Amino acid sequence: MGERRRVEDGDEPHRGPAAGPGSSTPDESAAADGHSHDFRHLEPLLAEFADTPNDERRQSLRDRLVVGFLPLAQTVARRFSRRGVPVEDLVQVASIGLIKAIDRYDIAQSRVGFPGYAVPTMRGEIQRYFRDHTWAMRVPRRLKELSVSVHRATADLSVELGRAPRPSELAARIAVPVDDVLEALQASHEAYGNPSLDQQLSYGEPHSSSTLEVMGQVDLNLVNVEDRDTLAAMLADLPDRDRTVLVLRFFEDLTQTQIAQQVGLSQMHVSRVLTRTLDRLHARALER
């Protein structure tokens, strides 16, 4: 299983083991990935690239090879297109794998054509991208790698069984305990992907709302934060009696008569204190 992971990740050259009955060779797999694209015209360019020293000419040849094999990278990327990452981003990641494959490919040593060598490398680059960069929460690497295996097994078994596979069937396919499969499924459900708040809830409609537009509500207290901070600073500068009268009136909602009884003043005096204090605060606010 470890050897299989290395090959899929592109860490080791794909040596093309002998195919058994009903299996496909690397060249056949690459042909399936590349559809109708014919890359045989690029073989002389690969040979020239291998014989060219590391200079400007070699860089130019690499650029031509990348452009020539780009349809192969695009096809590999599209196979991962339903996992919440834009295809354009996946093509960029696959292109990195393509460049690595071009640099590492040894015509003399390889038993398969370049597409058969490059496809596993590009797949591995994309799988590492999913493992390392698309998790919204921090998840142990063991679970990330297991989630990739579970996802792959789910796709294969869904085709074979004609239905969604059970956790026990997934566990049997990848040879791990059922509890590990359940843990990987839960981790990928809760921590994998981070949808944008600007994502449209429905497509094809003229006035579709985004998640942000229907999520939560406006907190009116936030609107008043700056005013509250300004008022707190100005209240701190008031004389104690004036501040007490203001707080009792506007924060504790007492009447002028009730305030007069608490502070030992007449109702008329309380009214004058309120008027004078409010005028003072208004003037200070305009200055600020």
Secondary structure by P-SEA (a helix, b strand, c coil): caaaaaaaaccccccccccccccccaaaaaaaaacccccccaaaaaaaaaaccccaaaaaaaaaaaaaaaaaaaaaaaaaccccccaaaaaaaaaaaaaaaaaacccccccccaaaaaaaaaaaaaaaaaacccccccccaaaaaaaaaaaaaaaaaaaaacccccaaaaaaaacccaaaaaaaaaaaacccbbbbcccccccccccccccccccccccccccaaaaaaaaaaaaaaccaaaaaaaaacccccccaaaaaaaacccaaaaaaaaaaaaaaaaaaaaac
